[in-house]
Amino acid sequence: MADIGTERKGRAQAVAMRLWNSRWLLAAGFVAVLMVYGFAGMSGYVVLLAGVVLVAAAMLPAGVARQSTENAAAIEASGLQRLSGEYLAAAVADPLIIFDRSAAIVHANAAAFAAFGGIAPGMSLSLKFRAPEMQALLDSILAGNVASDSVDYIEKLPVERAYRVSASSVGHATDLYVLVFKDQSEARRIDRMRADFIANASHELRTPLASIAGFIETLRGPARNDPAAREQFLQIMQNQTSRMARLIDDLLSLSRLEMKPYLKPGTEVDLRQAIDSVIDSLGPLAKENGVVIERDFAEGPLDVPGDRDELFQVFENLLENACKYGQSGGRVVVSIMRSDSDPEPGIDVTIRDFGSGIPEEHIPRITERFYRVDVENSRTQKGTGLGLSIVKHILTRHNARLSIRSEVGKGAAFTVHLPAR
């Protein structure tokens, strides 16, 4: 009972203290209410009600609003504390390393371990990354340059990767810093391919243009009145312009294919009929090169999903190459077989010649743009160096693949693996 009485007494004292602290506010409020009552003729009940409201407001704890604000701040702070540096680093997909003022590693995320390996807390970054550009970046950020420039860094092992590395400080006065490695390898590979493509295309076009320009100059000069030379030069110029036209057609075809690499064909193609058409269209070329084309087709339907015109282009290109570059063998065999040994059952189309064959070191690169095994022979055969690159892109669209087997002196076999329905 004594405790209850003491508690009540304490509450009463607290209320009295709050009323005393608010005495001037209460006095001003009562004066304002009385003035309104006197001039506006309000009811006495309204004055009484206003007085009660003023007293109740004065009795509220003064720190309620402040306490609510402090509680909200405390909740937010507790949530941020749970987001430690390790969790934030793990959420970054790029390699990230946190280090201190001595350039010693404090923490590295999983992507950094996968990219660089052999890193651990306490290791010196200066010893791990010895490239001059990395040393300059570390010196700059440790010297207090908060907005330090990024640098390009190439990691040689286990495979060569190019990174754009940026450094920044972590917060204020934490003596911690962070390195972020942005992988630029794919972008650089594409830029290099683009530059090589432009250089190769320019070279392929410059050669016939130079030839044509030289013959025009000759026809205007020494051969102006020489009918035999004029006829010969005009024939050469026509051949060169035809070569440029073929090159431009192949470039446009390749460009169209690259614009839609993942567009899957929605129709079906009868391979028997399509390849028969290819063989018939290349009959004159085979006869001209002294090559006999033999057929070896499986029985039954040979339908596959695909675009007929594009697959026609694939087999026309492969068979044309076989007739041109394998003519010393005297024959080319075109076979169509069902395949059940692949991970996905399908149909294999093989075009085999019995010519000089392809050296093994050239096979991995033979589908690259403008890559030629024998440059002079390719140009003599009016090749553009883009045919097999076009084949590869078309087969990618069809979820198919190309395999090449060859042995020098025994010919080459190009097999197209097409998935079934």
C-alpha positions in Angstrom: 0.0 0.0 0.0 2.8 2.4 0.8 4.3 1.7 -2.6 1.0 2.5 -4.3 0.7 5.7 -2.3 4.2 6.7 -3.2 3.6 6.0 -6.9 0.4 8.2 -6.8 2.2 10.9 -5.0 5.0 10.8 -7.6 2.5 11.0 -10.5 0.7 14.0 -8.9 4.0 15.8 -8.5 4.9 15.1 -12.1 1.5 16.5 -13.2 2.0 19.6 -11.0 5.5 20.1 -12.3 4.2 19.9 -15.9 1.4 22.4 -15.1 3.9 24.7 -13.5 6.3 24.6 -16.4 3.4 25.4 -18.7 2.0 28.2 -16.6 2.7 31.0 -19.0 1.4 29.0 -21.9 -1.8 28.3 -20.0 -2.2 31.9 -19.0 -1.8 33.1 -22.6 -4.3 30.5 -23.7 -6.9 31.5 -21.1 -6.5 35.2 -22.0 -7.0 34.4 -25.7 -10.2 32.4 -24.9 -11.6 35.2 -22.7 -11.0 37.8 -25.4 -12.8 35.7 -27.9 -15.6 35.1 -25.4 -15.9 38.9 -24.7 -15.9 40.0 -28.3 -17.7 37.2 -30.0 -20.3 36.4 -27.4 -19.5 32.7 -27.2 -21.2 30.4 -24.8 -19.7 29.8 -21.3 -19.6 26.0 -22.1 -17.2 26.7 -25.0 -14.9 28.7 -22.7 -14.9 25.8 -20.2 -14.2 23.2 -22.9 -11.3 25.3 -24.2 -9.8 25.5 -20.7 -10.0 21.7 -20.3 -8.2 21.2 -23.6 -5.4 23.6 -22.7 -4.9 21.9 -19.3 -4.8 18.5 -20.9 -2.3 19.6 -23.6 -0.1 21.1 -20.9 -0.1 17.8 -18.9 1.3 15.7 -21.9 5.0 14.8 -21.5 7.1 17.4 -23.2 9.5 14.9 -24.9 6.9 12.7 -26.7 7.6 14.1 -30.1 11.3 14.1 -29.5 11.1 10.5 -28.2 9.3 9.4 -31.4 11.9 10.9 -33.6 14.7 9.3 -31.6 13.0 5.9 -31.7 12.7 6.1 -35.5 16.4 7.1 -35.8 17.3 4.2 -33.5 15.3 1.7 -35.7 17.0 3.0 -38.9 20.4 2.8 -37.3 19.9 -0.8 -36.1 18.9 -1.7 -39.7 22.0 -0.1 -41.2 24.2 -1.8 -38.6 23.1 -5.2 -39.9 24.3 -4.2 -43.4 27.9 -4.8 -42.7 30.7 -4.2 -45.3 30.9 -7.9 -46.0 27.3 -8.2 -46.9 27.5 -5.1 -49.2 30.7 -6.4 -50.8 29.1 -9.8 -51.4 26.1 -8.1 -53.2 28.5 -6.6 -55.8 28.9 -8.7 -58.9 32.2 -7.2 -59.9 35.5 -8.1 -58.0 35.7 -5.8 -55.0 38.5 -5.4 -52.4 38.4 -3.3 -49.2 41.8 -2.2 -47.9 43.3 0.1 -45.2 45.8 3.0 -45.2 48.7 0.6 -45.3 47.3 -0.9 -48.6 46.6 -4.2 -46.8 43.6 -6.2 -47.8 40.8 -6.0 -45.2 38.1 -7.9 -47.1 37.5 -9.3 -50.7 34.3 -10.5 -52.1 33.8 -13.9 -53.8 34.1 -12.4 -57.3 37.6 -11.0 -56.3 38.7 -14.5 -55.1 37.5 -16.1 -58.3 39.2 -13.5 -60.5 42.5 -13.2 -58.8 42.9 -16.1 -56.4 45.6 -16.2 -53.8 44.4 -13.1 -51.9 43.7 -13.0 -48.2 43.2 -10.4 -45.4 46.4 -8.7 -44.5 48.0 -9.2 -47.9 49.6 -6.1 -49.4 47.9 -4.9 -52.5 51.2 -3.4 -53.7 52.6 -6.9 -53.8 49.6 -8.5 -55.4 49.1 -5.9 -58.2 52.6 -4.9 -59.3 51.5 -3.1 -62.5 52.6 0.6 -62.5 49.1 1.8 -63.2 47.8 0.0 -60.1 50.6 1.3 -58.0 49.8 4.9 -59.1 46.1 4.4 -58.4 46.8 3.1 -54.8 49.3 6.0 -54.2 46.7 8.5 -55.4 43.8 7.3 -53.2 46.0 6.9 -50.1 47.3 10.4 -50.6 43.8 11.7 -50.1 42.5 12.1 -53.7 39.0 11.1 -53.0 37.8 11.3 -56.6 40.7 9.4 -58.1 40.8 8.5 -61.8 40.2 5.0 -63.0 42.9 3.0 -64.6 43.0 0.1 -67.1 44.5 -3.1 -65.7 45.2 -6.4 -67.5 45.3 -9.6 -65.4 47.4 -12.3 -67.3 46.6 -15.4 -65.3 44.8 -17.8 -65.3 43.4 -16.2 -68.5 43.9 -12.7 -69.8 41.2 -10.3 -68.6 41.0 -6.6 -69.0 39.6 -4.5 -66.1 38.7 -0.9 -65.5 39.7 -0.3 -61.9 38.4 2.5 -59.7 39.3 3.4 -56.1 37.4 5.4 -53.5 37.3 6.0 -49.8 34.7 4.3 -47.6 32.7 6.9 -45.6 34.5 9.6 -43.7 37.5 9.2 -41.5 37.2 5.4 -41.6 40.7 4.9 -43.0 39.2 2.3 -45.3 39.2 2.3 -49.1 37.7 0.1 -51.9 38.9 -1.1 -55.2 36.2 -2.1 -57.8 37.3 -4.1 -60.9 34.9 -3.7 -63.9 35.5 -6.4 -66.5 36.1 -4.9 -70.0 37.3 -8.1 -71.7 34.2 -8.7 -73.8 33.8 -5.1 -74.8 37.5 -5.0 -75.9 37.2 -8.2 -77.8 34.2 -6.8 -79.7 36.1 -3.6 -80.4 39.1 -5.6 -81.7 36.8 -7.7 -83.9 35.2 -4.6 -85.3 38.6 -3.0 -86.0 39.9 -6.2 -87.6 36.7 -6.5 -89.7 37.0 -2.9 -91.0 40.7 -3.4 -91.8 40.1 -6.7 -93.6 37.1 -5.4 -95.5 39.0 -2.3 -96.6 42.0 -4.4 -97.7 39.7 -6.8 -99.7 38.1 -3.8 -101.5 41.3 -1.8 -102.0 43.0 -4.6 -104.0 40.4 -4.8 -106.9 39.9 -1.0 -106.8 43.6 -0.5 -107.3 43.6 -3.0 -110.1 40.7 -1.3 -111.8 42.2 2.2 -111.4 45.5 0.9 -112.9 43.8 -0.6 -116.0 41.7 2.5 -116.5 44.9 4.6 -116.5 46.5 2.1 -119.0 43.5 2.2 -121.3 43.6 6.0 -121.4 47.3 6.0 -122.1 49.5 3.3 -123.8 46.7 0.9 -124.6 44.3 3.5 -126.0 44.7 2.3 -129.6 45.3 -1.4 -128.8 42.0 -3.4 -129.3 43.5 -6.7 -128.0 44.9 -5.1 -124.8 41.6 -3.2 -124.3 39.6 -6.4 -124.5 41.9 -8.1 -122.0 41.9 -5.3 -119.5 38.1 -4.9 -119.7 37.7 -8.6 -118.9 40.0 -8.3 -115.9 38.1 -5.2 -114.7 34.8 -7.0 -115.1 36.2 -9.9 -113.0 37.3 -7.5 -110.3 34.0 -5.7 -110.1 32.3 -9.1 -109.8 34.6 -9.9 -107.0 33.7 -6.7 -105.2 30.0 -7.3 -105.8 30.3 -10.8 -104.2 32.2 -9.4 -101.3 29.6 -6.7 -100.7 26.8 -9.2 -101.0 28.5 -11.4 -98.4 29.1 -8.5 -96.1 25.4 -7.5 -96.3 24.4 -11.1 -95.7 26.6 -11.4 -92.7 25.3 -8.1 -91.3 21.7 -9.2 -91.6 22.5 -12.5 -89.8 24.2 -10.7 -87.0 21.2 -8.4 -86.4 19.0 -11.5 -85.7 21.3 -14.1 -84.2 18.7 -15.6 -81.8 15.7 -15.5 -84.1 14.7 -19.1 -84.4 13.2 -20.2 -87.7 9.5 -21.3 -87.4 9.2 -23.5 -90.5 10.3 -27.0 -91.6 12.7 -27.9 -94.4 12.9 -31.1 -96.4 16.7 -31.7 -96.5 16.5 -34.2 -99.3 14.8 -31.7 -101.6 16.9 -28.7 -100.5 20.2 -30.5 -101.0 19.1 -31.9 -104.4 18.4 -28.4 -105.4 21.9 -27.3 -104.3 23.6 -30.1 -106.2 21.6 -29.3 -109.3 22.5 -25.6 -109.1 26.2 -26.4 -108.7 26.3 -29.0 -111.5 28.0 -26.7 -114.0 30.7 -25.7 -111.5 31.4 -29.3 -110.6 31.7 -30.2 -114.3 34.0 -27.2 -114.9 36.3 -28.4 -112.1 36.1 -32.0 -113.2 34.3 -33.1 -110.0 31.6 -35.8 -109.7 29.0 -35.2 -106.9 27.8 -38.4 -105.3 24.7 -38.8 -103.1 24.3 -41.0 -100.0 20.9 -40.1 -98.5 19.1 -42.1 -95.7 15.6 -43.5 -96.4 12.4 -41.9 -95.1 11.5 -38.3 -94.3 14.4 -36.0 -93.6 12.7 -32.9 -92.3 14.2 -30.4 -89.8 13.0 -27.1 -88.4 14.6 -24.2 -90.2 14.6 -21.5 -92.9 14.9 -23.1 -96.4 16.8 -20.2 -98.0 19.3 -20.0 -95.2 20.0 -23.7 -95.1 20.2 -23.6 -98.9 22.9 -21.0 -98.5 24.8 -23.2 -96.0 25.0 -26.3 -98.2 25.6 -24.3 -101.3 28.6 -22.7 -99.7 30.0 -25.9 -98.3 29.5 -27.8 -101.6 30.9 -25.0 -103.7 34.1 -25.0 -101.5 34.3 -28.8 -101.9 34.1 -28.5 -105.7 36.7 -25.7 -105.8 39.3 -26.7 -103.2 38.9 -30.5 -103.4 38.8 -30.8 -107.2 42.1 -32.7 -107.2 40.2 -35.6 -105.6 37.8 -35.8 -108.6 34.7 -36.4 -106.5 32.6 -35.1 -103.6 30.2 -37.2 -101.5 27.1 -35.6 -100.0 25.5 -37.8 -97.3 22.4 -37.3 -95.1 22.2 -39.6 -92.0 20.1 -39.7 -88.9 22.1 -39.3 -85.7 21.1 -40.8 -82.4 24.5 -40.6 -80.7 24.4 -36.8 -80.1 22.9 -35.4 -76.8 20.0 -34.3 -79.0 18.9 -36.6 -81.8 19.0 -35.0 -85.2 20.2 -35.3 -88.8 23.8 -35.0 -90.0 24.7 -33.7 -93.4 28.3 -34.3 -94.4 30.0 -32.9 -97.5 33.3 -34.7 -98.1 36.0 -34.1 -100.7 39.1 -36.0 -101.5 41.5 -33.1 -102.3 44.6 -31.8 -100.6 42.9 -31.4 -97.2 43.3 -28.7 -94.5 46.3 -28.6 -92.1 45.2 -29.2 -88.5 46.4 -25.9 -87.2 44.0 -24.0 -89.5 40.8 -25.9 -88.6 40.0 -23.9 -85.3 40.1 -20.6 -87.2 38.6 -21.5 -90.5 35.2 -20.0 -89.7 36.7 -16.6 -88.8 35.9 -13.7 -91.1 38.4 -13.3 -94.0 40.5 -16.2 -92.7 42.1 -18.2 -95.5 44.2 -21.3 -95.5 45.7 -20.4 -98.9 45.2 -16.8 -99.7 46.3 -17.0 -103.4 44.3 -20.1 -104.1 41.3 -18.6 -102.4 41.4 -15.4 -104.5 42.0 -17.5 -107.7 38.8 -19.4 -106.8 37.0 -16.1 -106.4 36.5 -16.6 -102.6 35.7 -13.7 -100.3 36.8 -15.3 -97.0 33.3 -14.8 -95.5 31.5 -18.0 -96.6 32.2 -20.2 -93.6 31.6 -17.3 -91.2 28.1 -16.9 -92.8 27.6 -20.7 -92.4 28.5 -20.5 -88.7 26.0 -17.6 -88.1 23.2 -19.4 -89.9 23.8 -22.6 -88.0 23.8 -20.7 -84.7 20.3 -19.4 -85.6 19.2 -22.9 -86.2 20.6 -24.3 -82.9 22.9 -26.4 -85.1 26.7 -26.8 -85.3 29.5 -27.4 -87.7 32.3 -29.9 -87.3 35.3 -30.3 -89.5 37.6 -33.3 -90.0 40.5 -33.2 -92.3 43.8 -34.9 -93.0 46.4 -33.4 -95.3 46.4 -35.3 -98.6 43.2 -37.1 -97.9 40.6 -34.4 -98.2 38.2 -32.7 -95.7 34.7 -33.5 -94.3 32.3 -30.7 -93.2 29.4 -32.1 -91.1 26.3 -30.0 -90.2 24.5 -31.3 -87.1 20.9 -30.2 -87.3 18.5 -30.9 -84.4 15.3 -32.8 -85.0 11.8 -31.4 -84.3 
